[in-house]
């Protein structure tokens, strides 16, 4: 993705792009943006799942966790 954006940026900096090429560059840039947003969302979901998994592992390891639950 970074190489693609670098190519678009290099072409834009020349100032020699047709309106059609500019439109195509805009579409590609939007697609890359959406993809990065999706990846960020996936990363957040994975992070939350990992936090939950870690908490479950901590609770299963704690020899007093079950006792604390029965005393509540």
N, C-alpha and C positions, 0 to 999 in steps of 0.2 A: 504494500500500500504506500509506503513512504517513497519508494522509487517512482511509483505512478504519480504521486502528488508532486514530487520533485520535477518530473518531466513536464507536468502541466505548468508549474511555476516558472520553469525555465522558458517555456514557450510564451507564457504571458508576459514575461519580462522583456521579450524582444519587441513587443508591440506590433508584431506582424501576424495577427490571427484574424481569420475571417469571422464574420458574425456566427456562422455555423459552427466553427471550431470553438468559439467562445461559449456557445450554447452547450456544446458537447462537454466542454471542460466543466461548466457549471453543473451539469447532470452527474458527471463522474464524481465531482466534489461532494455533491449532496448524497450520493450513494455511499461514498466512503464515510461521511459523517453519520449516516444511519447505521452503517455496519459497526462503527466504533461505539455508538450509543447502545446498540444491541449487545456488543461484547461487554460493555461496562455493566449492563444489567445482569448478564449471565454471571459475571464476576461477583457482583453483590449477592446474588442468590446462592452461589457456591460458598461465599464467605459466611453467610448466615447459616447454611447447612453445616459447614464445618464447625462453627461455633456451637451449634446444637449437638453435633456428634461429640465434640470435646466435652461438653457439659455432661452428656450421657455417660461417657467413659469415666469422667471424674466421679460421678455418682455410683457407677458400678464398682469402682475401685475402693471407694470410701467404705470401710467396714462398718461404720456407724450410720451410714445413710439410711439403711433399711430400719434400723432401730429408731432413728429420729422420726421417720415417717409413721411408725406405729405408736410413738409417744405423743404425736400431735393431736 
